[in-house]
């Protein structure tokens, strides 16, 4: 069994990679590991967050986690690069400004690390900006920021036209027009996630993104 505690600032941290080998499940291992993460975070004075599967949410609720936003993971089974014009490169500082506004705290170290990976693409067309990176089984879009659902959908459409193979995106559930546009264009909802927080929010987010960096990172 594993769990990770990722401090982002001196006030907030993410719990991720809570995994238990199938033959060792239902023995309390996940609860013990999460308790260890929480104890460590408490000693450091950190508010902790996580994105839970439906099964995980039933474990974390009794531990004191409060539900916040919901997410929907969607997959495009096979993007097909169609020779579309290259998308304009984005500016890291602009993405960081949007990310801080959406999260309520600074994740500069994480965003810089994801953007700096060899196959990552930081994109912006003036109406939307996002980060595209490699995942374990597919390319991953997020975080994604845009002025309108239409601009967010246009960005995703252009990315799909420039990628090959499967693509994932973790969309914010309240961005319903965005999700409906994705499913209408061939994306399939794979699973939900519930974002949860342990402790009081240190700051308030100004505006939600259309998609997040991923349940491992927030």
PAVO-636320 format. One line per field, with one value per residue (C-alpha): residue number from 1; x, y, z. Coordinates in pm, whole numbers. Layout:
BEGIN
seq = [NUM/...] .
x = [X/...] .
y = [Y/...] .
z = [Z/...] .
This chain:
BEGIN
seq = [1/2/3/4/5/6/7/8/9/10/11/12/13/14/15/16/17/18/19/20/21/22/23/24/25/26/27/28/29/30/31/32/33/34/35/36/37/38/39/40/41/42/43/44/45/46/47/48/49/50/51/52/53/54/55/56/57/58/59/60/61/62/63/64/65/66/67/68/69/70/71/72/73/74/75/76/77/78/79/80/81/82/83/84/85/86/87/88/89/90/91/92/93/94/95/96/97/98/99/100/101/102/103/104/105/106/107/108/109/110/111/112/113/114/115/116/117/118/119/120/121/122/123/124/125/126/127/128/129/130/131/132/133/134/135/136/137/138/139/140/141/142/143/144/145/146/147/148/149/150/151/152/153/154/155/156/157/158/159/160/161/162/163/164/165/166/167/168/169/170/171/172/173/174/175/176/177/178/179/180/181/182/183/184/185/186/187/188/189/190/191/192/193/194/195/196/197/198/199/200/201/202/203/204/205/206/207/208/209/210/211/212/213/214/215/216/217/218] .
x = [0/117/25/195/175/266/313/253/298/338/-41/-174/-85/-226/-269/-238/-142/-340/-320/-360/-278/-605/-529/-460/-767/-1028/-767/-749/-418/-545/-693/-367/-165/-403/-394/-14/-36/-286/-74/230/30/-111/238/337/25/-107/-464/-486/-680/-743/-950/-1133/-1299/-1655/-1518/-1244/-1489/-1664/-1330/-1225/-1559/-1549/-1189/-1311/-1275/-1537/-1658/-1589/-1612/-1678/-1476/-1548/-1269/-1329/-1133/-1101/-1016/-803/-716/-596/-343/-486/-200/-365/-163/55/-108/62/286/165/349/419/364/16/-79/52/-155/-470/-382/-328/-661/-839/-673/-636/-270/55/155/447/680/425/326/689/779/488/555/925/880/1018/684/480/313/208/-54/-250/-457/-564/-901/-785/-466/-369/-95/-72/155/224/37/92/-153/-261/-185/-344/-496/-504/-524/-739/-854/-1077/-1311/-1611/-1710/-1691/-1331/-1242/-1400/-1220/-887/-957/-1070/-746/-538/-718/-645/-273/-233/-242/-359/-581/-627/-764/-913/-1043/-1324/-1493/-1846/-2016/-1880/-2175/-2175/-1809/-1869/-2173/-1966/-1695/-1935/-2106/-1770/-1676/-1535/-1663/-1702/-1486/-1534/-1617/-1391/-1488/-1250/-1232/-1060/-940/-931/-1037/-974/-679/-796/-1089/-1061/-1174/-1286/-1295/-1098/-1261/-1024/-773/-416/-531/-648/-288/-204/-523] .
y = [0/354/715/1045/1385/1673/2010/2294/2593/2654/2627/2356/2003/1725/1360/1129/780/610/260/-84/-415/-595/-895/-661/-439/-399/-439/-71/-4/297/450/404/564/859/906/921/1184/1386/1369/1487/1768/1878/1902/2119/2333/2230/2207/1883/1806/1499/1380/1061/789/710/417/634/906/659/609/974/1118/949/1071/1431/1525/1766/1737/2041/2020/1716/1612/1396/1209/1186/993/1038/685/780/1132/1146/1410/1577/1805/2109/2426/2424/2579/2890/2836/2969/3162/2985/3295/3344/2982/3013/3328/3146/2838/3040/3214/2880/2693/2972/2884/2866/2539/2684/2390/2140/2335/2409/2041/1922/2188/2104/1737/1651/1588/1858/2140/2471/2622/2947/3103/3421/3280/2964/2816/2471/2220/1890/1620/1250/1022/655/535/852/1217/1442/1789/2015/2245/2423/2784/2974/3272/3063/2697/2754/2871/2578/2334/2496/2452/2085/2029/2180/1970/1651/1740/1768/1458/1088/811/835/1162/1221/1527/1575/1828/2022/1883/2220/2318/2133/2301/2208/1844/1821/1957/1699/1404/1532/1525/1169/1194/933/982/720/794/1064/1205/1395/1668/1679/1899/1828/2144/2500/2658/2897/3116/3123/3031/3309/3113/2741/2601/2391/2102/2026/1898/1550/1368/1289/1659/1860] .
z = [0/-75/-7/-88/79/-155/22/-226/5/376/406/169/58/-157/-62/-361/-480/-204/-352/-198/-366/-436/-213/85/59/333/606/702/526/329/645/834/556/520/898/878/603/807/1121/926/763/1099/1248/948/979/635/506/308/-10/-223/-520/-424/-624/-507/-305/-158/-57/174/352/372/487/831/870/860/493/354/-10/-230/-611/-828/-1133/-1435/-1613/-1987/-2249/-2622/-2727/-3024/-3129/-3486/-3581/-3891/-3980/-3822/-3782/-3468/-3163/-3020/-2720/-2388/-2119/-1792/-1578/-1727/-1657/-1302/-1243/-1355/-1150/-830/-886/-934/-647/-393/-336/-533/-705/-898/-830/-962/-1275/-1360/-1323/-1541/-1805/-1811/-1900/-2248/-2422/-2243/-2438/-2284/-2516/-2542/-2819/-2639/-2536/-2356/-2215/-2099/-2039/-2229/-2087/-2098/-1860/-1796/-2063/-2245/-2304/-2042/-2085/-1779/-1606/-1864/-1835/-2076/-2098/-2209/-2259/-2633/-2612/-2386/-2633/-2925/-2747/-2675/-3034/-3168/-2929/-3035/-3397/-3318/-3100/-3182/-2951/-2641/-2451/-2099/-1936/-1579/-1616/-1337/-1310/-1280/-1621/-1771/-2113/-2154/-2059/-2286/-2573/-2510/-2504/-2820/-2998/-2902/-2551/-2304/-1928/-1752/-1384/-1131/-863/-550/-435/-55/201/555/760/686/347/377/88/-153/-518/-752/-1057/-1135/-1428/-1697/-1619/-1346/-1353/-1248/-935/-839/-822/-785] .
